[in-house]
Amino acid sequence: MSRIVVLDYGSGNLRSAERALRRVGADVTVTADADAALDADGLVVPGVGAFGACMTGLAAVNGPRIIEKRLAGGRPVLGICVGMQILFDRGVEWGERTEGCGQWPGTVEGLKADVLPHMGWNTVRAPAGSTFFAGLDADTRFYFVHSFGVRRWEMEESDVLAPPLVTWAHHGEDFVAAVENGPLAATQFHPEKSGDAGAAVLQNWLRDVVG
């Protein structure tokens, strides 16, 4: 049974994430303790609300350093919703720019759509070879709640490293819905609110990434 820590830094659907992970067989602890977060088989970083507030809370529990140290050792990290967004270089919300964790290049910014927030069920376009979406049909729907997102993928291709697998969704325009990048993975949608489809994504992550 995989030991998973859901990082408690004052933001996110902590109990929903805990229940969803338990449902697929994980041993889950919700904590802000750095040693527990570093020692776990997998770390989940949830997040709701404003990018800046999430970064403030994350910094208060040394979250960016925890994430960095885990990834340096090849240990899995999963970001959810704003927990995905803070993995990028920066967020720009209502004219305020906040530095993120910088694990991926790019900017989180307002989506250009007639109706915001983007709230409800939507399909995604997953790339070939995706672990997250293995076994799921192309018309499978996931639950989103957000007004900001990553509208452009900015990481340059490398001849040395395998490129991340980037999944897209559409609401007014295309935006990044998920990223799979070795031990670092993330979803803009909420797997913990996405029923059986979300459970399948979490189960795939536990089996094929956490191991």
C-alpha positions as CSV (number, residue, x, y, z in Angstrom):
1,M,0.0,0.0,0.0
2,S,1.5,3.3,-1.1
3,R,2.0,5.9,1.6
4,I,0.7,9.3,0.4
5,V,0.9,12.6,2.1
6,V,-1.6,15.3,1.1
7,L,0.3,18.5,1.9
8,D,-1.7,20.8,4.3
9,Y,-0.7,24.4,3.6
10,G,-4.1,26.0,4.2
11,S,-5.5,25.5,0.7
12,G,-7.2,22.8,-1.2
13,N,-9.9,20.1,-0.8
14,L,-7.8,18.2,1.7
15,R,-10.4,15.8,3.0
16,S,-11.9,15.2,-0.5
17,A,-8.4,14.4,-1.8
18,E,-7.8,12.1,1.2
19,R,-11.1,10.2,0.6
20,A,-10.4,9.9,-3.1
21,L,-6.9,8.5,-2.5
22,R,-8.2,6.1,0.2
23,R,-10.8,4.9,-2.3
24,V,-8.1,3.7,-4.7
25,G,-6.1,1.9,-2.0
26,A,-3.6,4.5,-0.7
27,D,-2.5,4.9,2.9
28,V,-3.1,8.7,3.3
29,T,-1.9,11.3,5.8
30,V,-2.9,15.0,5.7
31,T,-0.1,17.0,7.2
32,A,2.2,20.0,6.9
33,D,5.1,18.1,8.4
34,A,8.1,18.4,6.1
35,D,9.7,15.1,7.2
36,A,6.5,13.2,6.5
37,A,6.1,14.9,3.2
38,L,9.7,14.1,2.2
39,D,9.5,10.5,3.4
40,A,6.1,9.5,1.7
41,D,6.0,7.4,-1.4
42,G,3.9,10.1,-3.1
43,L,3.1,13.8,-2.3
44,V,-0.1,15.4,-3.4
45,V,-0.2,19.2,-3.5
46,P,-3.8,20.4,-3.8
47,G,-4.9,24.0,-4.2
48,V,-8.0,26.2,-4.5
49,G,-8.4,30.0,-4.7
50,A,-5.9,32.6,-5.8
51,F,-2.4,31.8,-7.0
52,G,-0.7,34.4,-4.7
53,A,-2.5,33.1,-1.6
54,C,-1.5,29.5,-2.4
55,M,2.1,30.5,-2.8
56,T,2.1,32.3,0.5
57,G,0.7,29.3,2.2
58,L,3.0,27.0,0.5
59,A,6.1,29.0,1.4
60,A,4.9,29.0,5.1
61,V,5.4,25.3,5.3
62,N,8.5,25.3,3.1
63,G,6.5,23.6,0.3
64,P,8.6,24.8,-2.7
65,R,11.7,23.3,-1.1
66,I,9.9,20.0,-0.2
67,I,8.8,19.7,-3.8
68,E,12.3,20.5,-5.1
69,K,13.9,17.9,-2.8
70,R,11.5,15.2,-3.7
71,L,11.9,15.7,-7.4
72,A,15.7,15.8,-7.1
73,G,15.4,12.3,-5.7
74,G,13.0,11.2,-8.4
75,R,10.1,10.9,-5.9
76,P,6.6,11.5,-7.2
77,V,4.7,14.7,-6.7
78,L,1.1,15.3,-7.9
79,G,-0.4,18.9,-8.1
80,I,-4.1,19.4,-8.3
81,C,-5.9,22.6,-9.7
82,V,-4.0,25.6,-8.2
83,G,-1.6,22.9,-7.0
84,M,-0.8,22.4,-10.6
85,Q,-0.6,26.1,-11.4
86,I,2.0,26.9,-8.7
87,L,4.4,24.5,-10.4
88,F,4.9,27.0,-13.2
89,D,7.1,30.0,-13.3
90,R,4.5,32.6,-12.4
91,G,0.9,33.5,-12.0
92,V,-0.7,36.8,-13.1
93,E,-4.1,37.4,-11.6
94,W,-6.0,40.8,-11.6
95,G,-2.7,42.5,-12.6
96,E,-0.8,41.0,-9.7
97,R,2.3,38.9,-10.6
98,T,3.4,36.1,-8.3
99,E,6.4,33.9,-8.7
100,G,5.6,30.2,-8.7
101,C,7.8,27.1,-7.9
102,G,9.4,27.2,-11.4
103,Q,9.3,23.5,-12.1
104,W,7.9,24.3,-15.6
105,P,8.3,27.4,-17.7
106,G,5.1,29.3,-18.3
107,T,2.5,31.7,-17.0
108,V,-0.8,31.1,-15.4
109,E,-3.2,33.8,-16.6
110,G,-6.9,34.5,-17.2
111,L,-8.7,32.3,-19.7
112,K,-10.3,34.1,-22.6
113,A,-13.9,32.7,-22.5
114,D,-17.4,34.2,-22.6
115,V,-18.3,32.4,-19.4
116,L,-16.0,32.3,-16.3
117,P,-15.3,30.5,-14.2
118,H,-14.9,27.4,-16.2
119,M,-17.0,25.2,-13.9
120,G,-18.3,21.8,-14.6
121,W,-17.6,18.7,-16.6
122,N,-15.4,18.7,-19.7
123,T,-13.5,16.3,-21.9
124,V,-9.7,16.4,-22.4
125,R,-7.3,15.6,-25.3
126,A,-4.7,13.3,-23.9
127,P,-1.5,12.4,-25.8
128,A,-0.5,8.9,-26.8
129,G,1.3,7.1,-24.1
130,S,-0.4,8.9,-21.2
131,T,-0.4,7.1,-17.9
132,F,-3.1,9.3,-16.3
133,F,-5.7,8.5,-18.9
134,A,-4.8,4.9,-19.7
135,G,-7.9,2.8,-20.2
136,L,-10.2,5.9,-20.4
137,D,-12.3,6.8,-23.4
138,A,-11.7,10.1,-25.3
139,D,-15.2,11.3,-24.3
140,T,-14.6,10.8,-20.5
141,R,-15.4,14.0,-18.6
142,F,-13.6,15.5,-15.6
143,Y,-14.6,18.2,-13.2
144,F,-13.1,21.7,-13.5
145,V,-13.4,24.9,-11.4
146,H,-11.1,27.7,-12.5
147,S,-10.9,31.1,-14.3
148,F,-7.1,31.0,-14.8
149,G,-4.9,28.5,-16.6
150,V,-1.8,27.8,-18.7
151,R,-2.7,28.9,-22.2
152,R,0.7,28.1,-23.9
153,W,3.2,25.3,-23.3
154,E,6.6,27.0,-23.2
155,M,9.1,24.3,-22.4
156,E,11.6,23.9,-25.2
157,E,12.2,20.4,-26.7
158,S,15.4,18.7,-25.6
159,D,17.5,16.1,-27.3
160,V,18.5,14.6,-24.0
161,L,15.3,14.5,-21.9
162,A,12.0,13.0,-22.9
163,P,9.4,15.7,-23.4
164,P,6.5,15.9,-20.8
165,L,3.1,14.6,-21.9
166,V,0.7,17.5,-22.0
167,T,-3.0,17.1,-22.0
168,W,-5.3,19.9,-23.3
169,A,-8.9,20.9,-22.7
170,H,-11.0,23.7,-24.3
171,H,-13.1,26.4,-22.7
172,G,-13.2,29.5,-24.9
173,E,-9.7,28.5,-25.9
174,D,-7.2,25.7,-25.3
175,F,-5.5,25.4,-21.9
176,V,-3.3,22.8,-20.2
177,A,-5.5,20.3,-18.4
178,A,-2.7,17.9,-17.2
179,V,1.0,17.4,-17.4
180,E,3.0,14.1,-16.9
181,N,6.7,14.7,-16.5
182,G,8.4,11.7,-14.9
183,P,7.9,12.0,-11.1
184,L,6.2,15.4,-11.5
185,A,2.6,15.3,-12.6
186,A,-0.4,17.5,-12.3
187,T,-4.0,18.1,-13.2
188,Q,-6.0,21.3,-13.7
189,F,-9.2,19.4,-13.1
190,H,-10.2,17.9,-9.8
191,P,-9.8,14.1,-9.8
192,E,-11.2,14.0,-6.3
193,K,-14.4,15.5,-7.6
194,S,-14.5,13.6,-10.9
195,G,-16.1,10.4,-9.8
196,D,-15.0,7.1,-11.3
197,A,-13.0,8.9,-14.0
198,G,-11.0,10.8,-11.3
199,A,-10.5,7.6,-9.4
200,A,-9.1,5.9,-12.5
201,V,-6.6,8.8,-12.9
202,L,-5.5,8.5,-9.3
203,Q,-5.2,4.8,-9.5
204,N,-3.1,5.0,-12.6
205,W,-0.8,7.5,-10.9
206,L,-0.5,5.3,-7.8
207,R,0.2,2.2,-9.9
208,D,2.5,3.5,-12.6
209,V,4.2,6.6,-11.1
210,V,4.3,6.0,-7.4
211,G,4.6,2.2,-7.7
